[in-house]
């Protein structure tokens, strides 16, 4: 049987071994390519976050730009996370396309991100669609749920 002092020492040493791996936020793969989800709402543009201001929510890691953004985010994390983690317009069409975090729109107080490449702009197609935004959102949400399975 381990003596209490030895058990305590081993526990502390094992804890110290794992701390650097958790503390090194530069090794964490951030969601939305490291852009701060709070910036879309507070400054109306895409801004790269920093690993020093990493937050975790529902299995995703987001890099924010400042301690102030961390405080804002922690008040209501669901408000700031993107509605989908792939292009919302592509989803509405039943397709799956990567997103460009600088190509975004706030709709119904939620963050939508879109694909953008040479010749294809998901946000532009979303805005020019014959369907209403509500219809596009409903279609995208349904497809997103189906893709989860």
C-alpha positions as a printed Julia matrix, in Angstrom:
149×3 Matrix{Float64}:
   0.0    0.0     0.0
   1.32   3.47   -0.92
   1.95   5.84    1.9
  -0.09   9.05    1.69
   3.01  11.25    1.14
   4.27   9.04   -1.7
   0.81   8.89   -3.28
   0.57  12.71   -3.11
   4.03  13.13   -4.66
   3.23  10.75   -7.53
  -0.09  12.49   -8.16
   1.58  15.91   -8.31
   4.34  14.64  -10.64
   1.86  13.0   -13.0
  -0.18  16.2   -13.02
   2.89  18.27  -13.9
   3.68  16.0   -16.82
   0.3   16.67  -18.46
   0.14  20.43  -17.8
   2.46  21.52  -20.65
   0.38  19.61  -23.22
  -2.79  21.36  -22.04
  -1.17  24.73  -21.55
   0.39  24.83  -25.02
  -2.59  26.26  -26.86
  -0.55  26.67  -30.04
  -0.88  22.9   -30.57
  -4.69  23.15  -30.52
  -6.41  23.14  -33.92
  -8.86  26.05  -33.69
 -12.27  26.09  -35.28
 -12.94  28.53  -38.15
  -9.23  28.69  -38.93
  -8.45  30.69  -35.8
 -10.81  33.58  -36.5
 -12.59  35.05  -33.49
 -16.34  34.4   -33.6
 -16.91  37.4   -31.32
 -15.34  39.84  -33.8
 -17.99  39.14  -36.42
 -20.59  40.53  -34.0
 -18.65  43.26  -32.19
 -16.61  44.83  -35.0
 -18.43  43.48  -38.04
 -15.4   41.85  -39.6
 -13.32  38.69  -39.49
 -10.32  39.01  -37.16
  -7.72  36.37  -36.39
  -7.77  35.37  -32.75
  -4.79  34.4   -30.62
  -4.05  31.1   -28.83
  -3.59  33.02  -25.56
  -7.33  33.73  -25.66
  -8.54  30.23  -26.54
 -11.96  29.1   -25.34
 -13.58  25.69  -25.63
 -17.29  25.1   -26.15
 -19.18  21.97  -27.25
 -16.02  20.26  -28.48
 -14.75  23.23  -30.48
 -11.86  25.56  -29.7
 -12.07  29.2   -30.72
  -9.28  31.76  -30.63
 -10.47  35.19  -29.5
  -8.6   38.49  -29.82
  -8.48  39.66  -26.2
  -9.39  38.99  -22.59
 -12.37  41.3   -23.1
 -13.63  39.04  -25.9
 -13.22  35.99  -23.65
 -15.42  37.69  -21.08
 -18.03  38.58  -23.74
 -17.93  35.06  -25.18
 -18.31  33.37  -21.8
 -21.52  35.31  -21.11
 -23.28  33.55  -24.0
 -21.07  31.1   -25.96
 -23.92  29.71  -28.08
 -24.58  33.17  -29.53
 -21.07  33.38  -31.01
 -20.48  29.94  -32.41
 -21.14  29.58  -36.14
 -24.48  28.05  -37.04
 -22.74  25.55  -39.36
 -19.1   24.58  -39.71
 -19.35  24.31  -43.5
 -20.72  26.73  -46.11
 -24.35  27.55  -45.28
 -25.31  28.12  -48.91
 -23.84  24.8   -50.02
 -25.8   23.12  -47.24
 -29.02  24.71  -48.47
 -28.35  23.03  -51.82
 -27.62  19.68  -50.18
 -23.89  19.97  -50.82
 -20.84  20.27  -48.63
 -18.2   22.94  -49.3
 -15.39  24.25  -47.16
 -15.82  27.73  -45.86
 -13.8   30.9   -46.02
 -14.05  32.48  -42.54
 -13.7   35.95  -44.06
 -16.88  35.42  -46.09
 -19.72  35.76  -43.57
 -23.1   37.18  -42.73
 -25.04  37.63  -39.5
 -28.61  36.39  -40.0
 -31.21  36.2   -37.23
 -28.42  36.96  -34.73
 -26.43  33.88  -35.81
 -23.13  33.66  -37.66
 -23.21  32.11  -41.12
 -19.97  31.34  -42.95
 -19.64  30.77  -46.67
 -17.35  29.25  -49.28
 -15.32  31.55  -51.5
 -12.98  30.57  -54.28
 -12.2   31.75  -57.77
 -15.54  31.98  -59.54
 -17.66  30.73  -56.61
 -18.9   32.96  -53.79
 -21.4   31.27  -51.46
 -22.38  34.52  -49.77
 -23.11  36.21  -53.09
 -25.2   33.22  -54.19
 -27.03  33.27  -50.82
 -27.83  36.98  -51.21
 -28.98  36.54  -54.83
 -31.04  33.42  -54.23
 -34.7   33.34  -55.26
 -35.43  31.66  -51.92
 -35.98  33.76  -48.82
 -33.33  33.79  -46.12
 -35.68  31.86  -43.86
 -36.09  29.14  -46.5
 -32.34  28.97  -47.04
 -31.74  28.7   -43.28
 -34.3   25.92  -42.92
 -32.78  23.96  -45.8
 -29.23  24.45  -44.51
 -30.23  23.39  -41.0
 -31.94  20.22  -42.26
 -28.94  19.25  -44.37
 -26.55  19.98  -41.52
 -28.49  17.62  -39.26
 -28.43  14.91  -41.93
 -24.66  15.29  -42.34
 -24.15  14.67  -38.62
 -25.25  11.04  -39.07
